[in-house]
């Protein structure tokens, strides 16, 4: 057996898993009205299909450094693949909503292992002159998925049934398994580092507590969940300052440039997951369209964002960070404003146009804010800085979905009828996210206007 992985096949094998994880995440959003009817649940409950998946990834990703130091690549790949296949089988056969969530949990474990594993293989085994191309291959697998996910989910929900979304992905994961077993040999691992279980428990309590608070915001249980979340944060923060080898070192957050672009990146993630929840549900509940139309409507905008993501990185390399990020956020704000207004006067073609316009802005700014934030810190902080970006990216997506669902659900329960409640709730959720986007736009404009900030360092 080879002494090292076959690079391209190994990246494709792990990339296919990551692709499948992101595909299901976006495909399931268009099924929510169907699931609400079939399982007799509320808007607030159905969002846990996405939320529990993102929550598990948020907890697993910080574990990646420990796992890679203590388990072979082949064993990690095999575990991730089998978890995913098990989750797909469980969800295809799921007789109840609780079983459906169990399958989503297994898929979250898999994606939480697969994403860091893919980039670890690229950074460890690709020669420097080919690293950019291999990272491009890796990112391509995850950037295509959001473009086709809603359409994939809509077509199957309308023709075969929502559970076939999971069945049709089993052959894809089997292909990934075959490629991975061929490309990734069993390599000896010199175990190093100990697991900071206290920090991990803190992260789990913090994330789950805050999400349960958003789900039960108007009840005593919500207050108890908030207390658990705050306690988890205190535990994690204290360990990060006192432990010899903490899970994540938070000292990187002292860098103001890093904090700003991290916040901007997370707001963009809020918007991406928020709109994929708000629009498909609105189009089905308010406009009476089926899941196929709701999914197809999202395709042009998602495809635009996927195409622009790699191109915007080249733009940053050539002209710096200021223009693509500020122009992107400005265009995103205009597109989001148009979408918010159209929720009052719905027009399907208008939704498509507004979403495309908004995604042009996201395509220019989203990944560039991560690059700019990482470029603002020292190389010795890259591991922690990257872990914070990846962990909070997943968690912020879960929070965005939970907030949007909570706002819409609360208004639906208080409105005269379900349809009018969905209209007003969707508007309020979109307006809330618009305010966050405008705050980030103002902060970024002020940052780049300050002559003391070094754009050269942040751009290259």
GISUL-V532612 format. One record per pair of residues at least 24 apart in sequence whose C-alpha atoms are under 6 Angstrom apart, sorted by sequence separation. I is the first residue (numbers start at 1). J is the second residue. If there is no record, write none. Layout:
((I;J) (I;J))
//
This chain:
((205;229) (404;429) (84;110) (206;232) (332;358) (83;110) (205;232) (206;233) (332;361) (80;110) (202;232) (331;361) (332;362) (329;361) (202;235) (328;361) (202;236) (328;362) (328;364) (199;236) (328;365) (324;364) (325;365) (53;104) (57;108) (61;112) (53;105) (56;108) (60;112) (312;364) (301;355) (305;359) (309;363) (53;108) (57;112) (297;352) (301;356) (308;363) (301;359) (305;363) (92;163) (92;166) (92;167) (88;166) (376;458) (375;458) (343;427) (372;458) (340;427) (21;111) (340;430) (18;111) (18;115) (14;114) (265;366) (14;118) (265;369) (11;118) (261;369) (74;184) (74;186) (261;373) (258;373) (72;189) (258;376) (26;146) (70;191) (19;141) (23;145) (27;149) (69;191) (15;138) (19;142) (22;145) (23;146) (26;149) (27;150) (69;192) (26;150) (273;397) (15;141) (19;145) (23;149) (27;153) (274;400) (270;397) (274;401) (269;397) (270;400) (158;291) (286;419) (158;292) (249;384) (248;384) (154;291) (155;292) (154;292) (321;459) (320;459) (154;295) (151;295) (150;295) (151;296) (147;299) (147;302) (147;303) (13;176) (143;306) (13;179) (13;180) (10;180) (10;183) (9;183) (264;440) (6;183) (5;183) (5;184) (29;277) (30;280) (30;291) (58;391) (58;394) (58;395) (54;394) (55;395) (54;398) (51;398) (44;405) (43;405) (44;406) (44;409) (43;409))
//
